[in-house]
């Protein structure tokens, strides 16, 4: 009976620790999960309410567009010249800077201009020679010539293999 009293006295300090732990867990959840999420939601709402016509935006589906008009619950976006689509405001993920899309388009246009007349030629061979994909078909023997100048053989269909020719 005396040992029961000693055990009860020894476990008295853990009750206050359990109470402290019980109060600390919700505080950690609030500061690490709930508060940052509500802050992001407020910033998103402010951004969606502050949109004006002419702004470049990125939708949640990945479409880059220009805002044409803004209503109470929706917006009209121009995704291409003359193509206007109506979205809800919540579909806009972020407002883009004005210089982002033009830089990408300019780089692509310069690459296309540099190609010149060889724009329809694609290197499809392993040895690095170019293959003409145009439908002219001017000189078929010259296109199929290998590195040594001899015409390469073309497969004519399925080859028949005899039973004795197969490896064991």
URLIN-V990626 format. One record per run of one state. SS is the DSSP state (hx for helix, st for strand, lp for the rest). FROM is the first residue (numbers start at 1). LEN is the number of residues. If there is no record, write none. Layout:
SS/FROM/LEN ; SS/FROM/LEN
This chain:
lp/1/1 ; hx/2/9 ; lp/11/1 ; hx/12/38 ; lp/50/6 ; st/56/4 ; lp/60/4 ; st/64/7 ; lp/71/3 ; st/74/7 ; lp/81/2 ; st/83/6 ; hx/89/3 ; st/92/4 ; lp/96/4 ; hx/100/21 ; st/121/2 ; lp/123/8 ; st/131/2 ; lp/133/7 ; hx/140/4 ; lp/144/1 ; st/145/1 ; lp/146/5 ; st/151/1 ; lp/152/11 ; hx/163/3 ; lp/166/3
